[in-house]
Amino acid sequence: MPTDLQVADPSALGFDPVRLQRIDEFIRTRYLDTGLYPGFTLLISRRGEIAHLSTQGHRSVERAEPMTVDTLVRIFSMTKPITSVAMLALYEEGLYRLEDPVSMFIPSFSDLRVWEDGNPDNFTTSFPEREMIVRDLFTHTSGLTYGFMKRHPVDSMYRRRGIDGGGAKLDDWVESLAEIPLVFSPGSQWSYSVATDVLGRLVEVISGLPFDQFLSERIFQPLGMTDTSFAVGDDDADRLASLYTVPSMSPFPVPEGAEGDDKLLLDDSGPDSQYRRPPLFLSGGGGLVSTVGDYHRFTQMLLGGGALDGQRVLGRKTIEYATSNHLPGGGDLASMGQAVFSETTYEGIGFGLGFSVVLDPAAAQVITSPGVYGWGGAASTLFWIDPDEELAVVGLTQLLPSSAYPIREELRPLVYSALVD
């Protein structure tokens, strides 16, 4: 467990302490007292020091166990930036180019087709305008999708094949994915997808190491992220938070008869939890468990230009490049069509190599800074980094889906209004 979570004097870091405390009050009255969230942990850091750290509510409502700084949570899609960093480390070694076809590393991807018309049982396809390249996987312009979107016949094909749920080793999973048409020609649109899971497979192919071993050796061990992994062992099971969902909005199956907007227990820390055993499918798109201390260290590495406590993971210019907008013509997500579910809003937001990037705060309709980057997870977890302000924010809870409540948009003005210097 991380041991260095000392909180500095917020005034010395440019924050108004009273305004910081009203963030906790807002979370408590809006989300905890009303029973919307089980618990919430918030960490705000600036200039390399923690200005605010709070835990409220419960990690298990049923067992009345409080949320603590060492609580383990399913970070779901906050796994994606970690996977992207792993691939960027290999990019720095000259082992691939962003414009390389994915088929160079996964030969079955050389025969991908694009959906044209029909239904999942009888359909026509066409050749893509160009091959899928590695950059497309980073930027979610690959033509891949998610089955839970339920907006396109290809989504249904994903659900039939169990693509979203994994259910196979990463190499076999990728081969199954190659048999399903793309939703659009690579590079032509933006759509949130399993693309980062494919990046995880590329890490294996290019490095020659199992994905989890590469993450451990190249990211987790150097950064001291001792609580971040794909599974929770018996010794740490009591720290794993329970996972809840809103049945009427749940992207995952709920028990028969479950309905309504009251949160429902979906998974706990018991031996039947899928997180209590090493998974067959190592999901680079959403499989990790972590703590606020560990993810804080990840953000500090990014803010530190790729290094933390003398351990370098990436070069400074790589991070600057990855967190710039890579969408065609410098456009925002709204300009790329495909208004599907995502962990971010679309207007005024671009996308880099694994991170959303704020292009225009006014268009995004939220107080923030140009150049802020970050992402979130399906269980309403979040993080963002503001390089200009040397600021990082990590928020953790465990409620599916993240679209249930607007906590991300609400936290921005609360945090920035507390920044007075």
C-alpha positions as CSV (number, residue, x, y, z in Angstrom):
1,M,0.0,0.0,0.0
2,P,1.3,3.5,-0.7
3,T,2.6,5.2,2.5
4,D,3.2,8.7,1.3
5,L,-0.2,10.4,1.2
6,Q,0.6,13.4,3.4
7,V,-1.6,16.4,2.9
8,A,0.2,19.7,2.7
9,D,-1.1,23.2,3.7
10,P,-3.6,23.9,0.9
11,S,-3.1,27.7,1.3
12,A,0.6,27.2,0.4
13,L,-0.5,25.5,-2.8
14,G,-2.8,28.3,-3.8
15,F,-6.1,26.9,-2.6
16,D,-8.8,28.4,-0.3
17,P,-9.3,25.7,2.4
18,V,-12.9,26.8,3.0
19,R,-13.7,26.3,-0.6
20,L,-12.0,22.9,-0.7
21,Q,-14.2,21.8,2.2
22,R,-17.4,22.8,0.5
23,I,-16.5,20.2,-2.2
24,D,-16.8,17.5,0.4
25,E,-20.0,19.0,1.7
26,F,-21.4,19.0,-1.9
27,I,-20.5,15.3,-2.4
28,R,-22.0,14.4,0.9
29,T,-25.3,16.2,0.6
30,R,-25.8,15.6,-3.2
31,Y,-24.6,12.0,-3.5
32,L,-24.1,10.2,-0.1
33,D,-26.9,11.4,2.1
34,T,-29.3,10.8,-0.8
35,G,-27.9,7.3,-1.3
36,L,-26.9,7.9,-4.9
37,Y,-23.3,6.8,-4.3
38,P,-22.1,4.4,-1.7
39,G,-18.9,6.4,-1.0
40,F,-16.4,8.8,-2.5
41,T,-12.7,9.4,-2.3
42,L,-11.3,12.7,-3.7
43,L,-7.7,13.7,-4.0
44,I,-6.5,17.1,-5.3
45,S,-2.8,17.7,-5.8
46,R,-0.8,20.7,-7.0
47,R,2.9,21.3,-7.6
48,G,3.6,17.7,-6.6
49,E,1.9,17.9,-3.2
50,I,-1.6,16.8,-2.0
51,A,-3.7,19.8,-1.2
52,H,-6.9,17.8,-0.3
53,L,-7.7,14.2,0.4
54,S,-11.1,13.0,1.7
55,T,-13.0,9.8,2.0
56,Q,-16.7,9.7,2.8
57,G,-19.4,7.1,2.9
58,H,-18.9,3.4,2.5
59,R,-17.0,0.9,0.4
60,S,-19.6,-1.6,1.4
61,V,-23.0,-0.3,2.4
62,E,-24.3,-3.8,3.4
63,R,-21.3,-4.4,5.8
64,A,-21.2,-0.7,6.9
65,E,-17.5,-0.7,6.0
66,P,-16.2,2.9,5.5
67,M,-14.5,4.2,2.4
68,T,-10.8,4.5,3.1
69,V,-7.7,5.8,1.3
70,D,-6.5,2.1,0.8
71,T,-9.9,1.0,-0.6
72,L,-9.5,-1.0,-3.8
73,V,-11.8,0.0,-6.6
74,R,-12.5,-1.2,-10.1
75,I,-11.2,1.6,-12.3
76,F,-12.6,0.2,-15.5
77,S,-11.7,2.6,-18.4
78,M,-9.2,4.5,-16.3
79,T,-7.2,1.4,-17.3
80,K,-7.0,2.8,-20.8
81,P,-4.5,5.6,-20.1
82,I,-2.2,3.1,-18.4
83,T,-2.4,0.8,-21.4
84,S,-1.7,3.8,-23.7
85,V,1.4,4.7,-21.6
86,A,2.6,1.1,-21.9
87,M,2.3,1.3,-25.7
88,L,4.0,4.7,-25.8
89,A,7.0,3.2,-23.9
90,L,7.4,0.8,-26.8
91,Y,7.0,3.6,-29.3
92,E,9.9,5.4,-27.7
93,E,12.0,2.4,-28.3
94,G,11.3,2.6,-32.1
95,L,9.6,-0.7,-32.1
96,Y,6.6,0.5,-34.2
97,R,5.4,3.7,-35.9
98,L,2.0,5.2,-35.3
99,E,1.2,4.8,-39.0
100,D,2.0,1.1,-39.1
101,P,-0.9,-1.1,-40.1
102,V,-2.2,-3.1,-37.2
103,S,-2.0,-6.1,-39.4
104,M,1.8,-5.9,-39.2
105,F,1.4,-7.3,-35.7
106,I,-2.0,-9.0,-35.9
107,P,-2.1,-10.6,-39.4
108,S,-5.8,-11.4,-39.2
109,F,-6.5,-7.7,-39.2
110,S,-5.4,-7.5,-42.8
111,D,-8.7,-8.8,-44.0
112,L,-11.0,-6.5,-42.0
113,R,-14.2,-5.4,-43.7
114,V,-16.6,-2.5,-43.1
115,W,-20.3,-3.1,-42.5
116,E,-22.5,-1.9,-45.3
117,D,-26.1,-3.1,-44.8
118,G,-28.3,-6.0,-43.6
119,N,-28.7,-7.6,-40.2
120,P,-26.4,-9.6,-38.0
121,D,-27.4,-12.9,-39.7
122,N,-27.3,-11.6,-43.3
123,F,-25.2,-8.6,-44.2
124,T,-22.9,-7.0,-46.8
125,T,-19.5,-5.5,-46.3
126,S,-17.0,-3.5,-48.2
127,F,-13.3,-2.9,-48.1
128,P,-12.2,0.0,-45.8
129,E,-10.9,3.1,-47.4
130,R,-7.5,2.4,-45.8
131,E,-6.1,-0.2,-43.3
132,M,-6.5,0.3,-39.6
133,I,-3.2,1.8,-38.2
134,V,-1.9,1.9,-34.7
135,R,-2.8,5.5,-34.2
136,D,-6.5,4.6,-34.8
137,L,-6.4,2.3,-31.8
138,F,-5.0,5.1,-29.6
139,T,-7.6,7.7,-30.8
140,H,-10.7,5.5,-31.0
141,T,-11.0,6.1,-34.8
142,S,-10.5,2.4,-35.6
143,G,-14.0,1.4,-36.6
144,L,-14.3,-0.9,-33.6
145,T,-17.2,-0.5,-31.2
146,Y,-18.6,-1.8,-27.9
147,G,-21.5,-4.3,-27.7
148,F,-23.2,-2.4,-24.9
149,M,-23.7,0.6,-27.2
150,K,-26.8,-1.2,-28.7
151,R,-27.0,1.3,-31.6
152,H,-25.6,-0.6,-34.6
153,P,-26.1,-4.2,-35.8
154,V,-22.3,-4.8,-35.3
155,D,-22.9,-4.0,-31.6
156,S,-25.3,-7.0,-31.5
157,M,-22.6,-9.2,-33.1
158,Y,-20.2,-8.2,-30.4
159,R,-22.8,-9.2,-27.7
160,R,-23.4,-12.5,-29.5
161,R,-19.7,-13.3,-29.5
162,G,-19.1,-12.0,-25.9
163,I,-16.6,-9.5,-27.1
164,D,-17.2,-6.9,-24.3
165,G,-16.9,-9.5,-21.6
166,G,-13.7,-11.0,-22.8
167,G,-14.1,-14.7,-21.9
168,A,-11.0,-15.8,-23.7
169,K,-7.3,-15.2,-23.6
170,L,-6.2,-11.9,-25.1
171,D,-4.7,-13.5,-28.2
172,D,-7.8,-15.6,-28.9
173,W,-10.1,-12.7,-28.2
174,V,-8.3,-10.5,-30.8
175,E,-8.7,-13.3,-33.4
176,S,-12.5,-13.4,-32.7
177,L,-12.7,-9.7,-33.0
178,A,-11.1,-9.8,-36.5
179,E,-14.0,-11.9,-37.7
180,I,-16.6,-9.1,-37.1
181,P,-17.0,-6.1,-39.5
182,L,-16.0,-2.6,-38.6
183,V,-18.7,0.0,-38.0
184,F,-16.9,2.5,-40.2
185,S,-13.7,2.9,-42.2
186,P,-10.7,3.6,-40.0
187,G,-9.9,7.2,-39.5
188,S,-13.2,8.5,-40.8
189,Q,-15.1,8.8,-37.5
190,W,-14.6,8.7,-33.7
191,S,-16.3,6.0,-31.6
192,Y,-15.5,4.7,-28.1
193,S,-14.6,1.1,-28.4
194,V,-12.5,-2.0,-27.5
195,A,-9.6,-0.5,-29.3
196,T,-7.5,-0.1,-26.2
197,D,-7.9,-3.8,-25.5
198,V,-6.3,-4.4,-28.9
199,L,-3.5,-2.1,-27.8
200,G,-3.0,-4.4,-24.8
201,R,-2.5,-7.3,-27.3
202,L,0.0,-5.2,-29.3
203,V,2.0,-4.7,-26.1
204,E,2.3,-8.4,-25.8
205,V,3.2,-9.0,-29.5
206,I,5.7,-6.2,-29.7
207,S,7.4,-6.7,-26.3
208,G,7.2,-10.5,-26.2
209,L,5.9,-10.3,-22.6
210,P,2.4,-11.1,-21.2
211,F,0.5,-7.9,-20.8
212,D,0.2,-8.0,-17.1
213,Q,3.9,-8.7,-16.7
214,F,4.8,-5.7,-18.9
215,L,2.6,-3.4,-16.9
216,S,4.1,-4.6,-13.7
217,E,7.7,-4.3,-14.8
218,R,7.5,-1.0,-16.8
219,I,4.8,1.0,-14.9
220,F,3.6,-0.4,-11.6
221,Q,6.9,-1.4,-10.0
222,P,8.9,1.7,-11.0
223,L,6.1,4.0,-9.8
224,G,5.4,2.1,-6.6
225,M,1.8,1.3,-7.7
226,T,1.7,-1.7,-5.4
227,D,-2.1,-2.0,-5.3
228,T,-2.8,-1.9,-9.0
229,S,-3.5,-5.2,-10.7
230,F,-6.0,-7.4,-12.6
231,A,-7.0,-9.3,-9.5
232,V,-7.3,-9.0,-5.7
233,G,-5.7,-11.6,-3.5
234,D,-7.1,-13.1,-0.4
235,D,-4.9,-10.9,1.8
236,D,-6.4,-7.7,0.3
237,A,-10.0,-8.9,-0.3
238,D,-11.3,-6.9,2.7
239,R,-10.2,-3.7,1.0
240,L,-12.2,-4.3,-2.3
241,A,-15.2,-2.0,-2.5
242,S,-18.6,-3.3,-3.5
243,L,-19.8,-2.4,-7.0
244,Y,-23.3,-1.0,-7.4
245,T,-25.4,-0.1,-10.4
246,V,-28.6,1.8,-11.3
247,P,-30.7,-1.0,-12.7
248,S,-32.6,1.2,-15.2
249,M,-29.4,2.3,-16.7
250,S,-27.0,-0.6,-16.1
251,P,-24.7,-1.5,-19.0
252,F,-24.2,-4.9,-17.5
253,P,-26.8,-7.6,-16.8
254,V,-28.7,-7.2,-13.5
255,P,-30.6,-9.9,-11.5
256,E,-34.0,-10.8,-12.9
257,G,-36.7,-8.5,-11.6
258,A,-34.2,-5.7,-10.7
259,E,-35.5,-2.3,-11.9
260,G,-35.7,1.4,-10.9
261,D,-33.2,4.1,-10.1
262,D,-32.1,3.0,-6.6
263,K,-28.6,1.6,-6.5
264,L,-28.3,-2.2,-6.5
265,L,-25.4,-4.3,-5.3
266,L,-23.8,-5.9,-8.4
267,D,-20.5,-7.4,-7.1
268,D,-18.8,-7.4,-3.7
269,S,-15.5,-8.6,-2.3
270,G,-16.5,-12.2,-1.8
271,P,-14.9,-15.2,-3.3
272,D,-17.4,-15.3,-6.2
273,S,-16.3,-11.9,-7.4
274,Q,-14.5,-12.1,-10.8
275,Y,-11.9,-9.7,-9.4
276,R,-10.8,-12.3,-6.7
277,R,-9.0,-14.5,-9.2
278,P,-6.6,-13.8,-12.1
279,P,-8.7,-13.2,-15.2
280,L,-8.4,-15.2,-18.4
281,F,-8.8,-12.0,-20.4
282,L,-6.4,-9.2,-19.5
283,S,-8.4,-6.1,-20.5
284,G,-6.3,-3.1,-21.3
285,G,-9.5,-1.2,-21.8
286,G,-11.0,-1.8,-18.4
287,G,-9.7,-4.6,-16.3
288,L,-7.6,-3.0,-13.5
289,V,-8.2,-2.5,-9.8
290,S,-6.4,0.3,-8.0
291,T,-6.4,2.8,-5.1
292,V,-6.5,6.6,-4.9
293,G,-2.8,6.5,-3.8
294,D,-1.7,4.4,-6.8
295,Y,-3.6,6.5,-9.3
296,H,-2.2,9.6,-7.7
297,R,1.3,8.3,-8.4
298,F,0.3,7.7,-12.0
299,T,-0.9,11.3,-12.4
300,Q,2.2,12.6,-10.8
301,M,4.4,10.7,-13.3
302,L,2.5,12.3,-16.1
303,L,2.7,15.8,-14.6
304,G,6.4,15.2,-13.9
305,G,7.2,14.8,-17.5
306,G,7.3,11.0,-17.5
307,A,9.2,10.5,-14.2
308,L,8.5,10.2,-10.5
309,D,10.9,9.8,-7.7
310,G,13.8,9.2,-10.0
311,Q,12.0,6.5,-12.0
312,R,11.4,7.4,-15.7
313,V,8.5,5.8,-17.5
314,L,8.2,8.1,-20.6
315,G,10.0,11.1,-22.0
316,R,8.7,14.6,-21.5
317,K,8.1,15.2,-25.2
318,T,6.2,11.9,-25.6
319,I,3.7,13.0,-22.9
320,E,3.3,16.4,-24.6
321,Y,2.6,14.7,-27.9
322,A,0.2,12.1,-26.5
323,T,-1.8,14.7,-24.7
324,S,-2.3,17.0,-27.7
325,N,-5.3,16.6,-30.0
326,H,-4.9,14.0,-32.7
327,L,-8.3,14.2,-34.4
328,P,-8.3,15.1,-38.1
329,G,-8.1,18.8,-38.8
330,G,-7.7,19.6,-35.1
331,G,-11.5,19.1,-34.6
332,D,-13.4,18.2,-31.5
333,L,-15.3,14.9,-30.8
334,A,-18.5,16.6,-32.0
335,S,-17.0,17.1,-35.4
336,M,-16.3,13.4,-35.8
337,G,-19.9,12.2,-35.7
338,Q,-20.9,9.0,-33.9
339,A,-22.6,10.6,-30.9
340,V,-22.4,7.4,-28.8
341,F,-21.6,6.9,-25.1
342,S,-18.2,8.0,-24.0
343,E,-16.6,9.0,-20.7
344,T,-16.5,12.6,-21.8
345,T,-18.7,15.2,-23.4
346,Y,-18.1,16.0,-27.1
347,E,-18.2,19.7,-27.7
348,G,-14.8,21.5,-27.2
349,I,-13.1,18.2,-26.4
350,G,-10.4,16.6,-28.6
351,F,-8.6,13.3,-28.2
352,G,-5.0,12.4,-28.0
353,L,-3.1,9.1,-27.7
354,G,-5.3,7.6,-25.0
355,F,-6.6,10.8,-23.3
356,S,-9.4,13.3,-23.8
357,V,-8.0,16.8,-24.3
358,V,-9.8,20.1,-23.6
359,L,-9.6,22.3,-26.7
360,D,-12.2,25.0,-25.9
361,P,-13.5,25.4,-22.3
362,A,-16.3,27.7,-23.5
363,A,-17.5,25.1,-26.0
364,A,-17.2,22.4,-23.4
365,Q,-19.4,24.5,-21.1
366,V,-17.4,23.9,-18.0
367,I,-14.7,25.8,-16.0
368,T,-11.4,24.3,-17.0
369,S,-8.2,25.1,-18.9
370,P,-7.2,24.4,-22.5
371,G,-4.9,21.4,-22.6
372,V,-6.5,19.6,-19.6
373,Y,-6.4,15.9,-20.2
374,G,-7.8,12.8,-18.5
375,W,-10.5,10.1,-18.6
376,G,-13.0,8.2,-16.5
377,G,-14.3,4.8,-15.7
378,A,-17.7,3.1,-16.0
379,A,-18.2,3.0,-12.2
380,S,-18.1,6.9,-12.1
381,T,-14.4,7.1,-11.4
382,L,-12.5,10.1,-12.8
383,F,-9.2,11.9,-13.2
384,W,-7.9,15.0,-14.9
385,I,-4.6,16.8,-15.2
386,D,-4.1,20.5,-15.8
387,P,-0.5,21.0,-16.8
388,D,-0.7,24.8,-16.7
389,E,-1.9,24.8,-13.1
390,E,0.2,21.8,-12.2
391,L,-3.0,20.3,-10.9
392,A,-4.3,16.7,-10.8
393,V,-7.6,15.4,-9.5
394,V,-8.6,11.8,-8.8
395,G,-12.1,10.8,-7.8
396,L,-13.2,7.3,-6.9
397,T,-16.6,5.6,-6.3
398,Q,-18.2,2.4,-7.5
399,L,-21.5,3.1,-9.3
400,L,-22.4,2.0,-12.8
401,P,-22.9,3.6,-15.2
402,S,-20.9,6.8,-15.1
403,S,-23.6,8.6,-17.1
404,A,-26.0,8.2,-14.2
405,Y,-25.1,11.5,-12.6
406,P,-23.0,14.5,-13.7
407,I,-20.4,14.4,-11.0
408,R,-17.5,15.1,-13.5
409,E,-19.0,18.3,-14.8
410,E,-20.0,19.3,-11.2
411,L,-16.5,18.8,-9.8
412,R,-14.8,21.1,-12.3
413,P,-16.2,24.4,-11.0
414,L,-16.0,23.3,-7.4
415,V,-12.3,22.5,-7.7
416,Y,-11.3,25.5,-9.9
417,S,-13.2,27.9,-7.7
418,A,-11.1,26.8,-4.8
419,L,-7.9,27.7,-6.7
420,V,-7.2,31.3,-5.7
421,D,-3.4,31.7,-6.5
